[in-house]
Amino acid sequence: MTYKLLYVTTETEEEAKAIGRSLVEARLAACANVIGGMTPIFRWKGRVEEGSESILIAKTRADLVPAATRLIVEAHGYDLPCVVALPIEPGHQPFLDWIGRETGEAD
């Protein structure tokens, strides 16, 4: 089994928490971490912008990334939410096994 970290940015910490909770409740992620107080600098509609965001990092199985992405996009307030999947390899195997169990993978 392969595992991924989902990196998501949100406008508020509350939005990140709500999305993270939804992912865990739906068993699309074993765990979600929220980091508040990030400053993004980005180009949007031809202008360089600066704002305030929170980061959501979710641990999941690779095969669940499409379903998790759909949930995130549907729940997200942005027109173009950042949702990217990063590989987890190598890793602490007991922790990876826990991700699998918590996302419904059979032992």
CNS distance restraints for C-alpha pairs under 8 A (distance, minus, plus):
assign (resid   1 and name CA) (resid  61 and name CA) 7.36 0.50 0.50
assign (resid   1 and name CA) (resid  62 and name CA) 7.86 0.50 0.50
assign (resid   1 and name CA) (resid 100 and name CA) 7.97 0.50 0.50
assign (resid   2 and name CA) (resid  61 and name CA) 6.02 0.50 0.50
assign (resid   2 and name CA) (resid  62 and name CA) 5.55 0.50 0.50
assign (resid   2 and name CA) (resid  87 and name CA) 7.96 0.50 0.50
assign (resid   2 and name CA) (resid  88 and name CA) 7.54 0.50 0.50
assign (resid   3 and name CA) (resid  59 and name CA) 7.34 0.50 0.50
assign (resid   3 and name CA) (resid  60 and name CA) 5.72 0.50 0.50
assign (resid   3 and name CA) (resid  61 and name CA) 4.24 0.50 0.50
assign (resid   3 and name CA) (resid  62 and name CA) 4.90 0.50 0.50
assign (resid   3 and name CA) (resid  87 and name CA) 6.38 0.50 0.50
assign (resid   3 and name CA) (resid  88 and name CA) 5.55 0.50 0.50
assign (resid   3 and name CA) (resid  89 and name CA) 7.83 0.50 0.50
assign (resid   3 and name CA) (resid  96 and name CA) 7.32 0.50 0.50
assign (resid   3 and name CA) (resid  99 and name CA) 7.97 0.50 0.50
assign (resid   4 and name CA) (resid  59 and name CA) 6.00 0.50 0.50
assign (resid   4 and name CA) (resid  60 and name CA) 5.41 0.50 0.50
assign (resid   4 and name CA) (resid  61 and name CA) 5.81 0.50 0.50
assign (resid   4 and name CA) (resid  62 and name CA) 5.45 0.50 0.50
assign (resid   4 and name CA) (resid  65 and name CA) 7.77 0.50 0.50
assign (resid   4 and name CA) (resid  85 and name CA) 5.91 0.50 0.50
assign (resid   4 and name CA) (resid  86 and name CA) 5.39 0.50 0.50
assign (resid   4 and name CA) (resid  87 and name CA) 4.67 0.50 0.50
assign (resid   4 and name CA) (resid  88 and name CA) 5.24 0.50 0.50
assign (resid   5 and name CA) (resid  57 and name CA) 6.39 0.50 0.50
assign (resid   5 and name CA) (resid  58 and name CA) 5.54 0.50 0.50
assign (resid   5 and name CA) (resid  59 and name CA) 4.79 0.50 0.50
assign (resid   5 and name CA) (resid  60 and name CA) 6.40 0.50 0.50
assign (resid   5 and name CA) (resid  85 and name CA) 5.56 0.50 0.50
assign (resid   5 and name CA) (resid  86 and name CA) 5.08 0.50 0.50
assign (resid   5 and name CA) (resid  87 and name CA) 6.35 0.50 0.50
assign (resid   5 and name CA) (resid  88 and name CA) 6.56 0.50 0.50
assign (resid   6 and name CA) (resid  56 and name CA) 7.72 0.50 0.50
assign (resid   6 and name CA) (resid  57 and name CA) 5.44 0.50 0.50
assign (resid   6 and name CA) (resid  58 and name CA) 4.98 0.50 0.50
assign (resid   6 and name CA) (resid  59 and name CA) 6.46 0.50 0.50
assign (resid   6 and name CA) (resid  60 and name CA) 7.51 0.50 0.50
assign (resid   6 and name CA) (resid  65 and name CA) 7.88 0.50 0.50
assign (resid   6 and name CA) (resid  83 and name CA) 6.63 0.50 0.50
assign (resid   6 and name CA) (resid  84 and name CA) 5.64 0.50 0.50
assign (resid   6 and name CA) (resid  85 and name CA) 4.54 0.50 0.50
assign (resid   6 and name CA) (resid  86 and name CA) 6.38 0.50 0.50
assign (resid   7 and name CA) (resid  55 and name CA) 7.15 0.50 0.50
assign (resid   7 and name CA) (resid  56 and name CA) 6.01 0.50 0.50
assign (resid   7 and name CA) (resid  57 and name CA) 4.89 0.50 0.50
assign (resid   7 and name CA) (resid  58 and name CA) 6.88 0.50 0.50
assign (resid   7 and name CA) (resid  82 and name CA) 7.50 0.50 0.50
assign (resid   7 and name CA) (resid  83 and name CA) 5.78 0.50 0.50
assign (resid   7 and name CA) (resid  84 and name CA) 5.32 0.50 0.50
assign (resid   7 and name CA) (resid  85 and name CA) 6.31 0.50 0.50
assign (resid   7 and name CA) (resid  86 and name CA) 7.55 0.50 0.50
assign (resid   8 and name CA) (resid  55 and name CA) 5.82 0.50 0.50
assign (resid   8 and name CA) (resid  56 and name CA) 5.00 0.50 0.50
assign (resid   8 and name CA) (resid  57 and name CA) 6.37 0.50 0.50
assign (resid   8 and name CA) (resid  81 and name CA) 7.47 0.50 0.50
assign (resid   8 and name CA) (resid  82 and name CA) 5.34 0.50 0.50
assign (resid   8 and name CA) (resid  83 and name CA) 4.77 0.50 0.50
assign (resid   8 and name CA) (resid  84 and name CA) 6.75 0.50 0.50
assign (resid   9 and name CA) (resid  16 and name CA) 7.53 0.50 0.50
assign (resid   9 and name CA) (resid  53 and name CA) 6.44 0.50 0.50
assign (resid   9 and name CA) (resid  54 and name CA) 5.69 0.50 0.50
assign (resid   9 and name CA) (resid  55 and name CA) 4.62 0.50 0.50
assign (resid   9 and name CA) (resid  56 and name CA) 6.07 0.50 0.50
assign (resid   9 and name CA) (resid  81 and name CA) 7.11 0.50 0.50
assign (resid   9 and name CA) (resid  82 and name CA) 5.78 0.50 0.50
assign (resid   9 and name CA) (resid  83 and name CA) 7.43 0.50 0.50
assign (resid  10 and name CA) (resid  15 and name CA) 6.36 0.50 0.50
assign (resid  10 and name CA) (resid  16 and name CA) 5.80 0.50 0.50
assign (resid  10 and name CA) (resid  53 and name CA) 5.53 0.50 0.50
assign (resid  10 and name CA) (resid  54 and name CA) 5.28 0.50 0.50
assign (resid  10 and name CA) (resid  55 and name CA) 6.37 0.50 0.50
assign (resid  10 and name CA) (resid  56 and name CA) 7.49 0.50 0.50
assign (resid  10 and name CA) (resid  76 and name CA) 7.47 0.50 0.50
assign (resid  10 and name CA) (resid  77 and name CA) 7.78 0.50 0.50
assign (resid  10 and name CA) (resid  78 and name CA) 7.74 0.50 0.50
assign (resid  10 and name CA) (resid  81 and name CA) 7.60 0.50 0.50
assign (resid  11 and name CA) (resid  15 and name CA) 6.99 0.50 0.50
assign (resid  11 and name CA) (resid  16 and name CA) 8.00 0.50 0.50
assign (resid  11 and name CA) (resid  52 and name CA) 6.76 0.50 0.50
assign (resid  11 and name CA) (resid  53 and name CA) 4.68 0.50 0.50
assign (resid  11 and name CA) (resid  54 and name CA) 6.29 0.50 0.50
assign (resid  11 and name CA) (resid  77 and name CA) 7.67 0.50 0.50
assign (resid  11 and name CA) (resid  78 and name CA) 7.87 0.50 0.50
assign (resid  12 and name CA) (resid  16 and name CA) 6.52 0.50 0.50
assign (resid  12 and name CA) (resid  36 and name CA) 7.75 0.50 0.50
assign (resid  12 and name CA) (resid  52 and name CA) 7.85 0.50 0.50
assign (resid  12 and name CA) (resid  53 and name CA) 5.77 0.50 0.50
assign (resid  12 and name CA) (resid  54 and name CA) 5.71 0.50 0.50
assign (resid  13 and name CA) (resid  17 and name CA) 6.17 0.50 0.50
assign (resid  13 and name CA) (resid  34 and name CA) 7.08 0.50 0.50
assign (resid  13 and name CA) (resid  35 and name CA) 7.52 0.50 0.50
assign (resid  13 and name CA) (resid  36 and name CA) 5.71 0.50 0.50
assign (resid  13 and name CA) (resid  53 and name CA) 7.43 0.50 0.50
assign (resid  13 and name CA) (resid  54 and name CA) 5.29 0.50 0.50
assign (resid  13 and name CA) (resid  55 and name CA) 7.83 0.50 0.50
assign (resid  14 and name CA) (resid  18 and name CA) 6.15 0.50 0.50
assign (resid  15 and name CA) (resid  19 and name CA) 6.17 0.50 0.50
assign (resid  15 and name CA) (resid  76 and name CA) 7.58 0.50 0.50
assign (resid  16 and name CA) (resid  20 and name CA) 5.97 0.50 0.50
assign (resid  16 and name CA) (resid  34 and name CA) 6.34 0.50 0.50
assign (resid  16 and name CA) (resid  54 and name CA) 6.66 0.50 0.50
assign (resid  16 and name CA) (resid  55 and name CA) 6.90 0.50 0.50
assign (resid  16 and name CA) (resid  56 and name CA) 5.65 0.50 0.50
assign (resid  17 and name CA) (resid  21 and name CA) 5.99 0.50 0.50
assign (resid  17 and name CA) (resid  34 and name CA) 6.48 0.50 0.50
assign (resid  17 and name CA) (resid  56 and name CA) 7.72 0.50 0.50
assign (resid  18 and name CA) (resid  22 and name CA) 6.18 0.50 0.50
assign (resid  19 and name CA) (resid  23 and name CA) 6.23 0.50 0.50
assign (resid  19 and name CA) (resid  72 and name CA) 6.40 0.50 0.50
assign (resid  19 and name CA) (resid  75 and name CA) 6.72 0.50 0.50
assign (resid  19 and name CA) (resid  76 and name CA) 7.71 0.50 0.50
assign (resid  20 and name CA) (resid  24 and name CA) 6.32 0.50 0.50
assign (resid  20 and name CA) (resid  31 and name CA) 7.78 0.50 0.50
assign (resid  20 and name CA) (resid  32 and name CA) 5.20 0.50 0.50
assign (resid  20 and name CA) (resid  33 and name CA) 7.44 0.50 0.50
assign (resid  20 and name CA) (resid  34 and name CA) 7.86 0.50 0.50
assign (resid  20 and name CA) (resid  56 and name CA) 6.95 0.50 0.50
assign (resid  20 and name CA) (resid  58 and name CA) 7.09 0.50 0.50
assign (resid  21 and name CA) (resid  25 and name CA) 5.97 0.50 0.50
assign (resid  21 and name CA) (resid  32 and name CA) 7.34 0.50 0.50
assign (resid  22 and name CA) (resid  26 and name CA) 6.03 0.50 0.50
assign (resid  23 and name CA) (resid  27 and name CA) 6.20 0.50 0.50
assign (resid  23 and name CA) (resid  28 and name CA) 5.05 0.50 0.50
assign (resid  23 and name CA) (resid  29 and name CA) 5.37 0.50 0.50
assign (resid  23 and name CA) (resid  32 and name CA) 7.84 0.50 0.50
assign (resid  23 and name CA) (resid  68 and name CA) 6.74 0.50 0.50
assign (resid  23 and name CA) (resid  71 and name CA) 7.50 0.50 0.50
assign (resid  24 and name CA) (resid  28 and name CA) 5.92 0.50 0.50
assign (resid  24 and name CA) (resid  29 and name CA) 4.89 0.50 0.50
assign (resid  24 and name CA) (resid  30 and name CA) 5.74 0.50 0.50
assign (resid  24 and name CA) (resid  31 and name CA) 6.21 0.50 0.50
assign (resid  24 and name CA) (resid  32 and name CA) 7.16 0.50 0.50
assign (resid  27 and name CA) (resid 102 and name CA) 6.55 0.50 0.50
assign (resid  27 and name CA) (resid 103 and name CA) 4.60 0.50 0.50
assign (resid  27 and name CA) (resid 104 and name CA) 6.66 0.50 0.50
assign (resid  28 and name CA) (resid  60 and name CA) 6.48 0.50 0.50
assign (resid  28 and name CA) (resid  61 and name CA) 7.97 0.50 0.50
assign (resid  28 and name CA) (resid  64 and name CA) 6.15 0.50 0.50
assign (resid  28 and name CA) (resid  65 and name CA) 7.96 0.50 0.50
assign (resid  28 and name CA) (resid  67 and name CA) 7.35 0.50 0.50
assign (resid  28 and name CA) (resid  68 and name CA) 5.74 0.50 0.50
assign (resid  28 and name CA) (resid 103 and name CA) 5.78 0.50 0.50
assign (resid  29 and name CA) (resid  58 and name CA) 6.04 0.50 0.50
assign (resid  29 and name CA) (resid  59 and name CA) 5.46 0.50 0.50
assign (resid  29 and name CA) (resid  60 and name CA) 4.52 0.50 0.50
assign (resid  29 and name CA) (resid  61 and name CA) 7.53 0.50 0.50
assign (resid  29 and name CA) (resid  68 and name CA) 7.72 0.50 0.50
assign (resid  29 and name CA) (resid  99 and name CA) 7.48 0.50 0.50
assign (resid  29 and name CA) (resid 102 and name CA) 7.43 0.50 0.50
assign (resid  29 and name CA) (resid 103 and name CA) 5.92 0.50 0.50
assign (resid  30 and name CA) (resid  58 and name CA) 7.42 0.50 0.50
assign (resid  30 and name CA) (resid  59 and name CA) 5.79 0.50 0.50
assign (resid  30 and name CA) (resid  60 and name CA) 6.02 0.50 0.50
assign (resid  30 and name CA) (resid  98 and name CA) 7.71 0.50 0.50
assign (resid  30 and name CA) (resid  99 and name CA) 5.13 0.50 0.50
assign (resid  30 and name CA) (resid 100 and name CA) 7.70 0.50 0.50
assign (resid  30 and name CA) (resid 102 and name CA) 5.04 0.50 0.50
assign (resid  30 and name CA) (resid 103 and name CA) 5.69 0.50 0.50
assign (resid  31 and name CA) (resid  58 and name CA) 5.67 0.50 0.50
assign (resid  31 and name CA) (resid  59 and name CA) 5.55 0.50 0.50
assign (resid  31 and name CA) (resid  60 and name CA) 7.75 0.50 0.50
assign (resid  31 and name CA) (resid  99 and name CA) 7.80 0.50 0.50
assign (resid  32 and name CA) (resid  56 and name CA) 6.63 0.50 0.50
assign (resid  32 and name CA) (resid  57 and name CA) 5.55 0.50 0.50
assign (resid  32 and name CA) (resid  58 and name CA) 4.24 0.50 0.50
assign (resid  32 and name CA) (resid  59 and name CA) 6.55 0.50 0.50
assign (resid  33 and name CA) (resid  55 and name CA) 7.96 0.50 0.50
assign (resid  33 and name CA) (resid  56 and name CA) 5.63 0.50 0.50
assign (resid  33 and name CA) (resid  57 and name CA) 5.10 0.50 0.50
assign (resid  33 and name CA) (resid  58 and name CA) 6.34 0.50 0.50
assign (resid  34 and name CA) (resid  54 and name CA) 6.91 0.50 0.50
assign (resid  34 and name CA) (resid  55 and name CA) 5.62 0.50 0.50
assign (resid  34 and name CA) (resid  56 and name CA) 4.67 0.50 0.50
assign (resid  34 and name CA) (resid  57 and name CA) 6.55 0.50 0.50
assign (resid  35 and name CA) (resid  54 and name CA) 5.60 0.50 0.50
assign (resid  35 and name CA) (resid  55 and name CA) 4.99 0.50 0.50
assign (resid  35 and name CA) (resid  56 and name CA) 6.52 0.50 0.50
assign (resid  36 and name CA) (resid  53 and name CA) 6.82 0.50 0.50
assign (resid  36 and name CA) (resid  54 and name CA) 4.34 0.50 0.50
assign (resid  36 and name CA) (resid  55 and name CA) 6.35 0.50 0.50
assign (resid  37 and name CA) (resid  52 and name CA) 6.49 0.50 0.50
assign (resid  37 and name CA) (resid  53 and name CA) 6.15 0.50 0.50
assign (resid  37 and name CA) (resid  54 and name CA) 5.84 0.50 0.50
assign (resid  38 and name CA) (resid  52 and name CA) 5.83 0.50 0.50
assign (resid  38 and name CA) (resid  53 and name CA) 5.17 0.50 0.50
assign (resid  38 and name CA) (resid  54 and name CA) 5.68 0.50 0.50
assign (resid  38 and name CA) (resid  55 and name CA) 7.24 0.50 0.50
assign (resid  39 and name CA) (resid  50 and name CA) 6.87 0.50 0.50
assign (resid  39 and name CA) (resid  51 and name CA) 5.73 0.50 0.50
assign (resid  39 and name CA) (resid  52 and name CA) 4.83 0.50 0.50
assign (resid  39 and name CA) (resid  53 and name CA) 6.20 0.50 0.50
assign (resid  40 and name CA) (resid  50 and name CA) 5.63 0.50 0.50
assign (resid  40 and name CA) (resid  51 and name CA) 5.58 0.50 0.50
assign (resid  40 and name CA) (resid  52 and name CA) 6.27 0.50 0.50
assign (resid  40 and name CA) (resid  53 and name CA) 6.78 0.50 0.50
assign (resid  41 and name CA) (resid  48 and name CA) 7.01 0.50 0.50
assign (resid  41 and name CA) (resid  49 and name CA) 5.68 0.50 0.50
assign (resid  41 and name CA) (resid  50 and name CA) 4.50 0.50 0.50
assign (resid  41 and name CA) (resid  51 and name CA) 6.84 0.50 0.50
assign (resid  42 and name CA) (resid  48 and name CA) 5.56 0.50 0.50
assign (resid  42 and name CA) (resid  49 and name CA) 5.35 0.50 0.50
assign (resid  42 and name CA) (resid  50 and name CA) 6.52 0.50 0.50
assign (resid  43 and name CA) (resid  47 and name CA) 5.37 0.50 0.50
assign (resid  43 and name CA) (resid  48 and name CA) 4.35 0.50 0.50
assign (resid  43 and name CA) (resid  49 and name CA) 5.95 0.50 0.50
assign (resid  44 and name CA) (resid  48 and name CA) 6.41 0.50 0.50
assign (resid  44 and name CA) (resid  49 and name CA) 6.79 0.50 0.50
assign (resid  59 and name CA) (resid  99 and name CA) 6.91 0.50 0.50
assign (resid  60 and name CA) (resid  64 and name CA) 6.73 0.50 0.50
assign (resid  60 and name CA) (resid  65 and name CA) 7.27 0.50 0.50
assign (resid  60 and name CA) (resid  99 and name CA) 6.30 0.50 0.50
assign (resid  60 and name CA) (resid 100 and name CA) 7.59 0.50 0.50
assign (resid  60 and name CA) (resid 103 and name CA) 7.05 0.50 0.50
assign (resid  61 and name CA) (resid  65 and name CA) 6.94 0.50 0.50
assign (resid  61 and name CA) (resid  99 and name CA) 7.21 0.50 0.50
assign (resid  61 and name CA) (resid 100 and name CA) 6.62 0.50 0.50
assign (resid  61 and name CA) (resid 103 and name CA) 7.36 0.50 0.50
assign (resid  64 and name CA) (resid  68 and name CA) 6.03 0.50 0.50
assign (resid  65 and name CA) (resid  69 and name CA) 5.88 0.50 0.50
assign (resid  65 and name CA) (resid  85 and name CA) 7.30 0.50 0.50
assign (resid  66 and name CA) (resid  70 and name CA) 6.29 0.50 0.50
assign (resid  67 and name CA) (resid  71 and name CA) 6.38 0.50 0.50
assign (resid  68 and name CA) (resid  72 and name CA) 6.19 0.50 0.50
assign (resid  69 and name CA) (resid  73 and name CA) 6.06 0.50 0.50
assign (resid  69 and name CA) (resid  83 and name CA) 6.75 0.50 0.50
assign (resid  70 and name CA) (resid  74 and name CA) 6.10 0.50 0.50
assign (resid  71 and name CA) (resid  75 and name CA) 6.17 0.50 0.50
assign (resid  72 and name CA) (resid  76 and name CA) 5.81 0.50 0.50
assign (resid  72 and name CA) (resid  83 and name CA) 7.81 0.50 0.50
assign (resid  73 and name CA) (resid  81 and name CA) 6.60 0.50 0.50
assign (resid  76 and name CA) (resid  81 and name CA) 6.82 0.50 0.50
assign (resid  77 and name CA) (resid  81 and name CA) 7.81 0.50 0.50
assign (resid  91 and name CA) (resid  95 and name CA) 7.68 0.50 0.50
assign (resid  91 and name CA) (resid  96 and name CA) 6.87 0.50 0.50
assign (resid  92 and name CA) (resid  96 and name CA) 6.33 0.50 0.50
assign (resid  93 and name CA) (resid  97 and name CA) 5.99 0.50 0.50
assign (resid  94 and name CA) (resid  98 and name CA) 6.24 0.50 0.50
assign (resid  95 and name CA) (resid  99 and name CA) 6.46 0.50 0.50
assign (resid  96 and name CA) (resid 100 and name CA) 6.45 0.50 0.50
assign (resid  97 and name CA) (resid 101 and name CA) 6.30 0.50 0.50
assign (resid  98 and name CA) (resid 102 and name CA) 6.05 0.50 0.50
assign (resid  99 and name CA) (resid 103 and name CA) 6.17 0.50 0.50
assign (resid 100 and name CA) (resid 104 and name CA) 6.42 0.50 0.50
assign (resid 100 and name CA) (resid 105 and name CA) 4.96 0.50 0.50
assign (resid 100 and name CA) (resid 106 and name CA) 7.66 0.50 0.50
assign (resid 101 and name CA) (resid 105 and name CA) 5.17 0.50 0.50
assign (resid 101 and name CA) (resid 106 and name CA) 6.68 0.50 0.50
assign (resid 101 and name CA) (resid 107 and name CA) 7.08 0.50 0.50
